[in-house]
């Protein structure tokens, strides 16, 4: 279990039986609120791949990068999670400005090795397939990688993480940078998903939508959809392709 003062790795992933959320609504101060079994989760998109989750277990910052001022209206983090080392997911200066003195971190092993000594002392590295807990929150590290030959140098298999976060009967999937890999398609009982789509680094809107139709989350945010040159993907096209397989939420990422 992870606490603010102590980090300890657990064993295998915890089995969780999910219940469908009772609905979603807009938050008064921006973002969206999702009902869990007995509480709520609020999502605040920040930019590109960075967002803040208010959960029954505390406030979680996911891949926080950019100006520290962008987080000025958010509560301080109780937990920081990082998927991988690329600059649109991990930034040492941003971390130094938001982490405070106690918030623990969960990262993939590559980022763990890059952390400043004070942050590494309160961080836990999870490799693909590893699991841990943070209070009542179960965290499973899911593979994130490229499968198209000409893209495999961006995110090689085995290095980067996605995450499944399970709390109070509600399961959230954070894809990180990945294509529509078998491990994503095999996910079950996902209530909320964040799915990346941009070229040449991850996948296009059609592949992302096809994967979503396969694993069928209740809600999905397209995110991380600005790419290089003509690789930016259209979230409206993604939503049309997803159809009624999931309710698509549009965050103010850009």
N, C-alpha and C positions, 0 to 999 in steps of 0.2 A: 504494500500500500504506500502511495506517495502522500506525504504530508508536507507542510511548509518547512519542517525542520528535519525530515528524515526521508530517504529514498530507499526502497527495497524492492527488488524484482520478485514478481510472483511466478507461478508456474504456467500451466497451459491456459488457453483462453477460457473464460468463464462462459458457461451456457446461459443464454438469456432467452426467455420467451417474451416476445413483444406483443403489445396490444396496439391496435391502430389508434392514431391520435384522434382526439375529439374535434379537431378543427384547427384552423389557423386564422389569425387576424393581424392587422397592422398595429405596430406599437405606436404609442402616442408621440414618442421622441425619435421615431424612425425605426426601420427594421420590421421584423415580423415576429409574432409570438405564436408558438406551437404548444398545444396542450399535451402534457404527459399523463401518466396514470393518475397522479395526484397533485401535479404542480405544472410548471410552465418552463419552456426554454425560449429565450429571445435571441434572435440573430441580428447582428448589426454588420452589414457589409462595410468594409473600409475602402479597399481598392484592389483590383486585379485578383489576387489570391489571398488577401489578408481580410480576416473578419474576427469579430468578437462574439462569443456565446455567453449569455448569462444562463446558468443552469442551477438546479438544486444543489449541486456540489460546489458551486463557485463560478467565478468569471474566468473564462478560458480565452486566451488570445491564440489564434491559429495563424502561423506564418506571418508574423507582424514585421512589415518593412515600411519604408517611406518616412515621412516627417513625423517626429514624435508628436507634434501638435495635432496630427490627425486623430490621435487617441485621447485628446484633451477632455472630451465630453464623456469618455468611458470610465467606469470604475477601474481601479488598479487591478491587474491580473492576479488571480489566485494560482493559475497554471498557465504556462506558455508551451505550445506545441509547434514543432517545426518538422516539415516533411523531408526537406533536402537542402542542399547547399547553394543552389542558384540564387542570384542576387534579388530576384523577385519573390523569394521565399525566406531567405536568411540574410540579415544585415546586422553586423556586430554593433554599429553605432545606434541603430534603432533599439536593439536589445538593451544596450547600456542605458538608454534613456527611459525605458518603460519597465524594466524588470524589478526595480526596487531592490530591497535587501533580502527578501524571503521567498519570493515566488519560485517554485520549482519548475524545471523544464523537462520535457520529453522530446527527444530528437532521434533521428537515425544515427548510426555510428559515425558516419562521415562528418556530420555537423558537430557531434559531441567532441570529436578530436580538434575542432576549430575553435571551440569556446574559450573565452578568457577563463583563467583559473578560478575566479570567484564564482562564475556561472557554472563551470563544470562541476564544482563541488556540490552543487544542488541540482544537478541534471541527471537524468537517467537515459541511457541509450537503449533503444529497442530495435532489433533487427527484424526483418520480415518474419512474421509468424510469432513474434514475442508478444506478451501481454503484461499488463500491470493494472493497478487500481489507483484512484485518487479519491479518497473518501468512498462514496457510494457509486462513483463513476468507474466503469470497466473500460479499459483501453486495449484494443487489439491493433497491432501493426500489420497492415495489409500491403502486399507488394505493389509497387508502382513502377512501370518501366515501358520502354518502347518495344514494339514487335516488328515494325516495318524496317527492313534492313538499312535503308539510308538514314533512318532516324535513331538507330540504336546507340549511337555515340552520345546522344543527348541525355538519355536516362537508361543506363545499362541495367539489366536484370540483377536484382539482389542488393542494390545500393540504397534506393530511395523508398520512402514509406508513403502509403496512404494510411488512414486510421478509421476504425469503427469505434464510436463512443456510445456506450450503453448506460442509461440511467433512467430509473423510474419508469421502466417499461417502454422507453423511447430509444431507438437506435439511429445514430447519425453516421453517415459515411462521408469522409473527406478523401477525395481521390488523389490529391497531389497531382504531380505531372505524370500522366500515364496515357497509354492507348487503351482500347477496349479489350483488355487482357482477360484470360479465362477466370482469374481470381475475382475480378469485378463482376463478371457475368454470373458467377456462382454465388454471389451474396444473397442472403435470405433475410426477410423480415426487416428491411430497412425502411424507416419512417421518413427520413430526410437525407438527401444526398447533395453533395457539391461535386459537380463533374466538370473537369477541365476540357477545353477544346480550342486549340489554335495550331496553326501550321507554321513551320515544320516540326514544332517541338512536341506536340501531343497528337491529337486526332482532329478530324473535321467534324462539323455539326452532325452529319449523317451517321458517322460511326458512333459518336457519343449518344445520339438518340436511339440507335439500334441497341446499344448496350443497356440503356435505361429501360427500354421495352423488355429486355431479357430479365433484369433483376427486379424491376417493378417497385421502386420506392413510392411511398405515398406522395411525397413532395420532392422536387429537385430544383436546385439553383444551377443554371449554367454559369460558370465563372472562368476566369483565366482565359478569355476568348479573344484578346488582342494578340495577333501574331506578327511575324516579320513579312514585309512586302505585302503580298496579297493573301497572307495567311490568317487574317482576322476572320472570325466566324460570326454569323448572325444569330443572336439568341432567339429572335422571332422565328427564324427558320427551324432552329432546334425545337422550339415549342410546338410548331406545326407537325414536325416529324414524330415527336413523342406522342402527340394525340392524347387519348384518354388513358394512357398507361400510367401517367403520373400528373400531378398538378405542378405546373412549372411556375416558380417564383422568380421574379426579376429583381435582382439587387442593383443598387446604384454603384456599380463597380468603377465606372469611368465618368 
